[in-house]
């Protein structure tokens, strides 16, 4: 049995499609330049992404030059659904994105982790917290909400760990086996990897329908890097949005809840910095 890296993905702007890489040097915050930009809601406040503005998933972003490895945000190009291309450091870009989503937003690079007000959560749209969580996680009234108790407690106060625009952890991993398992169980849906936005997609011959579940709490040695697999990733409404040639599909969530507690993939941190490339063999430590 064996596992190899099939694809590597980086997403310069939170909630927009990203770019595929042949190799990357992982640091403490994952892939340099990953989620280095994000939108702030200028009406309600707070960093917001595809959970709030589904149209963002129809946009894409890429770097012209390799992003800096020091954790600061490098200039990137944003492509809107109409094919127009905009620079992250161009003031007109936020006007174009605001027009697309019909809501005033601003575009921000990463700020230092002590800029706490920038990362702080704002009051939810609904005063009913259960209702708000069901909206975010696209859960029906008869479906259980995900157990969030194992996530960093700071996420109760902040939209992301301060100093980052990650939802929780710097890396998201999944396997082709998991996608194929769900496709076999719900063939009427399109289980394209673009819906699920991993950083690393693995091809594996390990046993089991969801092989990455067995990695939780263990380390993966890949190339010269080591990753610590932290916990399963409960999926949100973004996986059901339609964009590009993928249709809107609420049944995606129904299937994930029924077949795998609403989870797909696992979160990871970087235990040892190093270079990872497609084709690298993965060793489970």
Secondary structure, DSSP 8 states (H G I E B T S, - for coil): --EEEEEEEE-SBTTSB-EEESEEEEETTEETTTT-EEEEETTT-SEE-TTT-GGGGG-EEE-SS---SSSS----EEE-TTS-EEETT-HHHHHHHHHHHTS-EEEEE---TT-HHHHB----SSS-HHHHHHHHTT--TTS-----TTS-GGGGTBSSSTT---SSSSEEEEEHHHHHHHHHH-TTS---GGGT--SEEEEE--SSSSGGGGGTTSEEEETTEEEEEEEEEE--GGGG--BTTB---THHHHHHHHHHTTEEEEEEEEEE-EEEETT-BEEE-
